[in-house]
Amino acid sequence: MQRKEKVEARLKRKKRIKMKISGTKDKPRLCVYKSLKGIYAQLIDDQEGRTITGISTLNKEIKGQIKSGGNIEAAKKVGEYIGKKAIELGIKHVVFDRNGFKYHGRVKALGDAAREAGLLF
């Protein structure tokens, strides 16, 4: 599959998923984005249209603990930190938005680490 076709397929999946899910103040959307060099996670309140909190492999507390931002180890750290931040903010339930990416590899590792930190989806 060509690179362009892969991106178009992901964007098509993203659009289909986005129609079904939405985040609220009590149950925000945990949105995941991955690139070759990093992985990003945000808690989003769609009703107010604002990001509650976010973390990525570029944050200081994570960057010092990992070698590379584009691997499963880094995704686990990001999932762990977003879970801890959510619990600190009093958020226990979230809606998981994989952003069109397949639930596999780094996306799955982030989701599992967030669950272990105490989040429920």
N, C-alpha and C positions, 0 to 999 in steps of 0.2 A: 504494500500500500504506500503510495506517495505521501510525503509530508503534508501537502496541502489537503489531501483527502482525509487524512487522520484528523487534522484540525477541524475541518468542516464537519466530520462525524461527531467530534466532541461537542462542538457548538450546537449541533442539532439535538444531541442528548441533553445538553445544558438547558436549552429552551424548553424541552419537553418536561424536564424535572422542575424547572422554575415555575411552571404553570400550576403545579400540584402543591408546592411547599411555600410557606411563609413564616417569618419569625415575628414573635410578639415580645413585649417587655418581660413577661413572665416566662416565656419559652422561646428564646431567641434562636436564630438560625446560625449554626456553626458552619461557616463557609470555608472550604479548603481550596487552595490554589497551589499548584506545583509547577516549578520550572526545572530546567536542567541543573541549576546551581542552588536551588533552595525550595522551601515549602513554607506556606503562609496559612494562618488560620485566624478567622475573625468571628466574633459574636455580633450579629446584626439584628437590630430591631427594625423590621420592615414597615411597621405601622407609622413610626416616627421618622423613618428613613435615616437612621444614624447607626454608626458602629459603636458598640458598647466597649469592646476591647479587642485587641488583636496582638498576635505575636508571630514572629517568623525566625528563620535561621539567621537573620541579620541582627537580631537583638543581642545586646552585650552579654546577657546572662547565659545565652545558649551558644553564641559564637565561640566563647572560650572553652566550651566543653566538647566540641565536635571537630573532627578533621575536615569533613566536607559537608556542605548543606544539602547535597543531592542524593542522600542515601537513606536507608530505613532507620538507621540509628538516629539520624537528625530528626526524622519524622516522629519517632517515639518521644524524643525530648520536647518537640513542639506540642505534641498531644498532651504530654504530662503537664507542661506549663500552662496551656490554655485551660486544662481541667482545673488546675489549682487556682488560676485567676478567676474562673467562673464561680467556684465554690466560695472564694473570698468575697465575691460580689453578691452572694446569696442566690446564685443560679444553679439549680440542680438538674433541670430538664432542658434539653435543647432539641432542635430539629437539625439533622445532619444533612448538609448540602455538599455533595461530592463534586459539584460544579462541572458535571459532564464527564469527569474522569471515571474510569472503571474502578470498582471497589476492590483493589488489588494492590499489593506492594506497599508503596509509601502511604497511600491514602488509607489503606486498611490499618497499617501500623499506627498512624496518627489517631484514627478512630478507636482502636483498641486501647491505646495509651490514655486517651481522654476518658474512656469508660473505667479504666483501672484507677484513675484519679478521682472518680466519684460522679462523673456525669452520666445521665441517663438519656438515651435516645430511643 
